[in-house]
Amino acid sequence: MQVVTVDEQTTRVPKMRDAIAIAVALLATGSNTPATVEVACLRPSASFWESRAVLIDMLIEQGMPIRGSADDSYWIWIDGFGNGLLTIGEFELWFYERLPAWQ
């Protein structure tokens, strides 16, 4: 994975470019679901954080199995962080929002 540094933030551009390329290839084969069209139109510099909902929608529309459900996104977030699609700050925000408060 190539990492591009932009304004002191690390952006994983190739990963989003891969997702966009897959969406474009799907469109070329006639599989033009609404989320696939949206992913094909994303900026290559878009982050997973900005695009996560539409990426997940595209996978669901294309019949791809994903772990978890709309109510249980734990594995989606873990996979995103583990595969370098989320920064530690993005993952930390999601994680701390779900920690129960101390009684």
C-alpha positions in Angstrom: 0.0 0.0 0.0 1.3 3.4 -1.0 0.8 6.2 1.6 0.5 9.8 0.4 1.0 12.6 2.9 -1.2 15.6 2.4 -1.2 18.6 4.8 0.2 16.6 7.6 -2.6 14.0 7.4 -2.0 10.5 6.0 -4.5 9.6 3.2 -4.7 6.1 1.8 -5.6 7.2 -1.7 -4.8 3.8 -3.5 -7.5 2.0 -1.5 -10.2 4.4 -2.5 -8.9 4.3 -6.1 -9.3 0.5 -6.0 -12.9 0.8 -4.8 -13.7 3.4 -7.5 -12.1 1.2 -10.2 -14.2 -1.8 -9.1 -17.3 0.4 -9.2 -16.5 1.6 -12.7 -15.8 -2.0 -13.8 -19.2 -3.0 -12.4 -20.9 -0.2 -14.3 -19.2 -1.3 -17.5 -20.7 -4.7 -17.1 -24.2 -3.2 -16.7 -24.4 -3.6 -12.9 -25.5 -0.1 -12.3 -27.1 -0.1 -8.9 -27.5 3.4 -7.2 -24.6 2.9 -4.7 -22.3 1.6 -7.4 -22.9 4.8 -9.4 -22.2 6.8 -6.2 -18.9 5.0 -5.5 -17.8 5.4 -9.2 -18.3 9.2 -8.7 -16.2 9.5 -5.5 -13.1 11.6 -5.4 -10.0 9.4 -5.4 -8.9 11.4 -2.3 -12.1 10.6 -0.4 -11.6 8.8 2.9 -13.2 5.7 4.1 -14.7 7.7 6.9 -16.5 9.9 4.4 -17.5 7.1 2.1 -18.2 4.1 4.4 -22.0 4.1 4.1 -22.0 4.2 0.3 -19.3 1.6 0.1 -21.2 -0.8 2.4 -24.4 -0.1 0.4 -22.5 -1.0 -2.9 -21.3 -4.3 -1.4 -24.8 -5.2 -0.2 -26.4 -4.2 -3.6 -23.9 -6.3 -5.4 -24.7 -9.3 -3.2 -21.3 -9.4 -1.4 -21.3 -11.0 2.0 -20.2 -8.7 4.7 -19.8 -9.5 8.4 -22.1 -7.8 10.8 -25.4 -6.1 10.1 -26.8 -2.5 10.1 -27.2 -3.0 13.9 -23.8 -4.6 14.5 -21.1 -2.8 12.5 -18.3 -4.1 14.8 -16.6 -6.3 12.2 -16.9 -3.7 9.4 -15.1 -1.1 11.6 -12.5 -3.7 12.8 -11.8 -4.8 9.1 -11.6 -1.1 8.0 -9.1 -0.3 10.7 -7.1 -3.5 10.3 -6.8 -3.0 6.5 -5.6 0.6 6.9 -8.8 2.2 5.6 -9.3 4.0 8.9 -6.8 6.1 10.8 -6.4 5.5 14.6 -8.3 8.8 15.2 -11.3 7.7 13.1 -11.4 4.3 14.8 -11.0 5.8 18.2 -13.9 8.1 17.7 -16.2 5.2 16.8 -14.8 3.0 19.6 -15.2 5.6 22.4 -18.8 6.4 21.3 -19.7 2.8 22.1 -18.0 2.4 25.4 -20.4 2.2 28.3 -20.2 5.0 30.9 -18.8 4.1 34.3 -21.5 3.8 36.9 
